[in-house]
Amino acid sequence: MSEPVLWKIDAMASAMGAQRQGALPAGVTGISIDSRSIGRSEAFFAIKGDNRDGHDFVNTALQNGAALCVVAAGKRDQFPEDAPLLIVEDVLEGLRGLARAARARLKAKVIGVTGSVGKTGTKEALRLALSRDGETHASVASYNNHWGVPLSLARCPEHVDFAIFEMGMNHAGEIEPLTKLVRPHVAIVTTIEPVHLEFFPAGIEGIADAKAEIFSGIEKGGAAVINRDNPQYARLRKKAEQAGVGKIVSFGEAADADVRVTKFALHAECSVVQATVLGTDVTYKIGTPGQHLIWNSLAVLAAVKLVGADLAMAALALAELKPVTGRGVRVALGLAGGGAAQLIDESYNANPASMRAALSILGGATVGTRGRRIAILGDMLELGAEGKKLHRDLADAVLVNNVDLVFCSGPLMRELFDALPSGRQGGYAEASSGLESPVLSAVQAGDVLMVKGSLGSRMGPLVKALERQFPARPTG
């Protein structure tokens, strides 16, 4: 194998308690759960999901070059006797066993990230910042759930200097087993907001308690990094103390924050920040806009200093920060006659806090001559009884950010649509597909459009429709 070996077969089989079958390689270079994109010399884990069973794709994975497949004992008879297999009682539990072995062999400083908003962006900023100081591993995309975290850990090379893992939840009790797998030296809670309220009858306090589960896995002598400006700060701090966390670091704008922003300037394409990070003054640029990213950057720099990395190099690196797909990526739209518009793709997910942040970014965007700021919004889901009110309350954010036109889809977004002045109502549809024609017809040269909604509201296809209708044209 030309690529470095990630796992030797002996270690892999031992960690999972697996039986062996067929002609197995000496080792594998990677781990995959997707038979379509699996690389040669990688191991395919046949995980059973809510909608699909990975065992249905084992033969495809082998045809596409998989070195071996990890399968459940109960499914063994589905495959040829000479197929290269590692056989376990339960594939997901086998992956967790491999994750525990990965963590046991790591010498790296490990950082865990959770919070109602900003987990993936903070994780990516940490990846960027720490990569300047040493080899850094981080979970891909938003792999932050019961299979994403063990997969990310199992994929972690043994000799990295830093490792970053994102942990998410939508029910109480989901983060604790993840943090006990990751065992972070530093755990960040970005913020607590009214997200997944449908599953938390205790309200925002219940959400804070669920996020605080991350503290239960912190290594002895480790640190918790908590948002000082959030109303749930005292509750989170108490939870960290009860978990025996020895060092608690606060960040924010509050005068007593350990990591504190002293001055900042917001621009259409970036932000400039002055801050004090655990006693050290730093001035830096964040390469993508948004006030919420300033607070997240404070948590990033706090973690950088806590793990002993170079603070100055990390701060400089943030100038190169780019938005993650579906979370603020900007796309040029080419219009007939040589005109242009701009699309801000925020279609990956939405909650009240991230929706307000996205509207703020749209408000700060520079429009062309006669251009308008246009928001295309889908329902924010899992908000329970508060859902209608939380949608209606977005009207003030639309107005304060000078959004000229709003298109809404979904029964909850009807509340916002009806709360807007008639001059700001662009159009409404029950489903996002019903907005495609009116939105495409509305685009004019100089406009800036922003698309956002929960994943279940299916706003992503609108982004694709805009890109198809108005492909970017080369300049010069």
N, C-alpha and C positions, 0 to 999 in steps of 0.2 A: 504493500500500500504506500502510495506516495505521500498522502496526507498523514499527519501525526495520529497515532492510535489514541483514541479516547478511552476505551476500555479493553483490556485483555479479557479473553473469554473466561478464563479461570476465575478472575475477580468478579466478572459480571454474573456468572452462574452462581457463584458462592453468595453474592449479595442478595440474589433473588431466591435462593433455594431451588434452582431450576434443574430439571433433568435435560440431558442433551440428546439430540437426534441428528443424524445425517452428518455430512462433511462440513464441519464448522471451521471458520477461519481462526487464526490465532488471536485476532482482535477486530474491533470495529472502529471506524473513524467518526461516527456520529449516530444519533438516535432520531427516529422520525415516527410520526403517527399518520403521515399522509403518503399513501402509496403512489400518488401522482408525481410527487416531487422528490421522492427518495433518491439519495445519491448512492453510487456504487460504494460498497464497503460499509454501508450503514445498516443498523438494526431497525427493523420495523416492529413496533409494539401494537398488537391488535386490540386496542382499547374499545370497549363497548360503551357507546355514548347514548344519549337520549333518543337519537333518531337513527343511528347507524351502528352496526357492529363491525369493528375492524377486522374480524375474522373473515368477513366477506371479501376482503381486499388483499388477503395474504398472497394468493397466487399472482395477483397483479404486481404486488410489491416485489416478489421474487423475479418476475419477468422483467421488471424495470431495474433490476440490478441489486436488490437488497442482499446483503451478505448473509442475513439470517432473519428469522421472525420469532417474536416472543408470543406464544399462544397459550390459551387456557387448556388444562388437561381435559376438560370436558369437550373440547372442540378438536382434539388431536386427530381423531379418525377422519376428519374432513380432508386431510392433506396426505400427499404421497409419503410412503415410508422412508424415502431417502431425502425428503425435504429438510434443509438445514433449520432446525428449530431449537429454541429453548422453551421448555414446557413448565409452566407454573400453575398453581391452583387458581390464581386470579391475576390477570395482567396488570390492572391498576395497582394492586397491592405489590406486585413484583416491581413496578416502576417506583413505588414509594421505597421499597427496599434498596433499590439502586440509588435513589436520591439520598437516603441515609448514609450509604457508603460513600457517595460523592462528597457529602458534607464532612464526614469523618476524615477523609484524606486531605481536605483543603487546608492550606496554611494561609489563605488569603484573609484580608479584612472583609467582613460581610456586612452589607447594609440591606435592611428591609424597608419597604415603602408601602404605606397604606394611606387612607384618607377618602373622604367623600368625593373629592375632585382633585385632579392634578397628579394622580399616581403615575400614569404613563409618561407624562411630560417631565416630571421630576426624575423618574428613573432614567430617561434618555439624557437629561441634563447631567446627571451623575455619571453616566457612561462617558459622555463627552469630556467632562471635567477631569475624571480620574484617569482617563486614557492618556493624558499628558504626562502622567507620573508612573505608569506601569501598565502591564497587561490587564485588561478589564473584561469581565464577562457580565452580561446582563440578560435577563429574560427578553425574548423577542415579542413584538406586538404587545398585546395585553394578556399574556399568558399568566393570569393571576389567580386561577381557581384551583379546585381540588385535583385536576390533572395537569394544569399549566405550570404550577409551582414545582411539583416533583419532576416534570419533564425538563424544566429549566435548570433545576439542580443537577439532574442526571447528565445533562449536556455540558456541565461546567468542567473545563479542563483542570487537571490536578495542579498545575503550576502557575495559575494566574495570581496576580497581586491583589486584585479587588474583585468582588462579586456582588451584584445588585439584583435583588428580587422584589418584584411587585406582588402585593397580596391584596385581594379584593374579597368582597362578600355582598350578599343581599339578605342573609339571615344571620342571626346570632349563632355563635358557636363554630362558624366556618373558618375564621382566621386562626384560632388557637392551634389546630393541628398543623396548619401551614407554617406558622412561626416556629413551632417546635421541630419542624423539619429543617428550616432555614437557619435557626439559631443565630440571629444577627448580632453583630457587635454594636451596631447603631440601628435604631428603629425610628423612622420618621412617620409622623401623622401630619399630613399636609393641612387638613382642615376638616371640620365637621359641618355638614349641611343637610337639609331635609331631602335625602335621597333614599329610595326604597322604603318610604314611610308605610307603604301597604303592608309590609312585613314586620313593622315595629309599632305595636300598640302603645308602647311607652313613649313614643315620639322621639325627638332629637336626642334625649338622654340615652335612650336605648341604642341609638346609632353610635353615640360616643362610647358606650360600654363595649359594643361589638368591635369597634375599631381598636379599643384599648387592649383587646386580646393579644395584639402584637407584642405587648410588653412581657407577656408570660414566657416568651421564647428567648429573650435577650440574654446573651452570655454573661457570666459573672464578670463584673467590672465594666460592663457595657453602658451605653447611654441611650436615652430617649430624647428625641427632638420634636417639640410640640409648638404649635402655633399660639403665641401669646395673645394675639388679638381676637382669637375666636372665643365666643361666650362659653364654650365647653372646656376652656383651658384648665380651670381649677379641678374639674371632674377628671380630666385626663391625667393631670399631674398626680392626683390622689391615687388613681389606678396604677400609675407607674410606681409610686412609692409602695403600694400594697404588694406589687409584684417583685419588690426587692431591687428595683433598678437603682444603681448607685449614683448615677449622674443624670440629671435632667436639664436639658438645654432648651430655652425658649427663643422663639424668633418672631419678628414682626416690627410694628411701628411703635409699640408701647415703650415708654421711657425706661422701664426696668427689664426689657428683653435682653437676653444674653447676646443675641445676634440681631442687630437693629439697623433698619434703614434710616439714614439721617437726611437724605435728599434724593429725589429722583426726577427724571424728565421723561415724559412719554412722547414718542414720535410715531409716525405712521408705519414705519418699518422696523423699529427697534425701541429700546429703552436704555437710558443711562442711569446708573445707580451709584450712590455713595453709601457705604454701610460700615458698621463696626462688627467684626466677626470675632467673638470671644477675645476682645481686647485689641484686635488688629484692624486698622482702618484700611479699607479697600475701595477703589473706584473701578467700575467695570461697565461693559456694554452687554446687553442681552440682544442677540441677533434676530429675535422675532418679537413682535409687539404684544402688549397686554399687561395691564397692571397686576393681574393675578400671578403672572410669571415672575414678577419682582419678589413676591412673598415666597414663592417656591424656590427661587434662587438663593434666598437666605438659608432655607433648610439644606439646600445642596452644599453651600459653602460651610455651613456648620458641620455637616457630615464629613466633608473633605478634611477639615481641621481635626476632627475627632479621630479619624483613622490615620492621622499622621501624614497625609499627602501634602503636596506643595500648594498652598492657598493661592499664591500669586499666579501660578500657571493655570490653576483651575478657573480663577476669575477671568483670565485672558481668554480661555477656551470658550466661555459662554458667549462671546461675540459671534461664534460660529454656529450657535444653536439654531436649528431649523425646526419648523413644526412637524409633527407626526402626521402620517396619512389620515385624513378624515378629521383632523384636529387643527385646522387653521392653515392648511396648505393653500397657497395662492396660485391660481391658474389664469393665464391670459386667454381671453376670448376674442377671436378675430371676427369682426362684423363685415358685412358686405360694404364695398366702397372704401375699404381700407381702415375703417374705424375699429376701435377696440373697447372692450370692457374688461372687468376683472372679477373673478370668482374666488370667494373665500370658502373653502370646503371644510365645514364643521359637522359633517353628516354622520360621524361615527356614533355619537351618543349625546344625550342631553339630560340635564337636571336644572332646577332653578338657578343654582349658582353658576354653572357653566354657560347657561343661556344668557344670563346677564353679562358675563365676561365676554361672550361672543358679540353681543350687541354693542358693548363698549368698544371692542376692536373695530367693528363696522363703523361706529361713530367717529373713530379716529382715522379711518381710511381716507385717502385723498381721492376725490372724484375728479373727473375731467370736466371740461367746459360743458355746461348744461347736464352734467351727469347727476345721477341720483344714488342714494343709498337704499338698497332693496333687501329686505329680509324675507327668506322663504323658510317657514317654520313648521315643523311637525310636532305631534304630541310628545310631551315628557311623560313617561310611563312609570308605574309602580309608586305613585304618590298617594294612593289611598283616598280617604275622604277629603283631604286637603287639595286634591288635584285641580278641581275647577278654580278655586281661589288662587292657587299658585300660578296658574296660567293667566288668569285675569289680571293679576298684579304685575305682570310683565309690561303692561301698557306704559307705566311710568318710565321704564328703561328704554322703550321705543322712542318716547318723546324726548327724553333728556339727551339721547344720543343722536338726535336729528335724523332718524330713519325716515325716509320719504314715503316708502311704499312697503306694505307687508302683505305677503301671501301666506295663508294658513291652511293646513290640512289636519283632519282628525277631529273627533267630537270634543276633545278637551281644548284644542286651540281655537275652537269656535268661541270660547269664552274671551280669549284675547281679541279675536277679530271683532266681536261685537262691542268691545270696550274701547276700540280705537275711533278717532274722528273719521268721518266718511272719506275725507281727502287722503287718508293714509291707508285705506283699505284697497289692496291690490286685487285680491280675489280669494275665494274660499272653496275648498273641496273636501268631501268626506274622506277621501284617500289621496295619498301623495300623487298617484298616477293622474288624478284629475287636474292637477296643477300644471302638468307638463305643457300643454298648449298655451294657456294664458301667460305663463312665465316666459316661454320662448318668444311669444309675440311682444312682450313688454320690453325686452332688452334693447337698450339704446347705447350709442357710443358715449363713453365717459362714465357709464354706470359702474358701481361696485355692488355685487350681489353676494349675499351670505346665506348658505343653506345649513340648517341645523335641525335636529330632532333625535329622539331616542332611536336606537337601532331598530326596534320593532315598528317604528312609524315609517320606515323605508324611504328615507330621504336620499339615500345614495343613488338610486336610479335617476333622480332629478339632476344630480351632478353629472352623471354620464350623459344624460340627454343634452345638457348645456354644452358639454365638451364635444359631442358629436355635431351639434347644430352650428357651433361657432369654434371650429378648430383654430388653434393659434397659428398665426402666419409668421414666417421668418422675417426678421428685420434686416435692413441694409440692402 
